[in-house]
Amino acid sequence: MAILPILCYPDPRLHTVARPVSTVDERIHELTQDLLETMYDAHGIGLAATQVDVHERVVVIDVSEERNRPLVLINPEILWSSEETLVGDEGCLSVPGIYDGVERAAGVRVRALDAHGQDFIVEAKELLAVCIQHEMDHLLGKVFVEYLSPLKRNRIRSKMIKRQRDEARP
């Protein structure tokens, strides 16, 4: 397993639409393990392959307090989302240190393949539902800051560019 580098906003690769996984093989299994290790190392609750510059429809999530209930979603598709919504402060490993309110469906039903290529359906609500929607947005090339006003988005973009420039200095 390996900890992978996470792309940071406004890296244009974050806007790449992920392609479906054609075969769940050893390579995909290793990718899911690397994604989980990377997510846990970065203290996140979700990570999409797009965020590590792998543009395939793979997501890992673990919203458990104990960090011991990983959920792997390969080729996920939302079958249903609730009319009820909630607004919560979202953050993102690709936009470190930035949190803001995003409106999402309070519940979703998703079909996906698991880490072994088996088809399954997950029903999620609240935090897990929000996390699934957030990570699936990454697979479509969308970062949560795109839900914010242009003013907020531009401020975040400038802040992230400045941070990256400062970190690159010796």
Sequence and secondary structure as in RCSB ss.txt:
>XXXX:A:sequence
MAILPILCYPDPRLHTVARPVSTVDERIHELTQDLLETMYDAHGIGLAATQVDVHERVVVIDVSEERNRPLVLIN
PEILWSSEETLVGDEGCLSVPGIYDGVERAAGVRVRALDAHGQDFIVEAKELLAVCIQHEMDHLLGKVFVEYLSP
LKRNRIRSKMIKRQRDEARP
>XXXX:A:secstr
        TT GGGG   B  S   HHHHHHHHHHHHHHHHTT SEEEGGGGT  BSEEEE   TTS   EEEEE
EEEEEE S EEEEEEEETTEEEEEEEEEEESEEEEEEE TTS EEEEEEEHHHHHHHHHHHHHHTT  GGGGS H
HHHHHHHHHHHHHHHHHH  
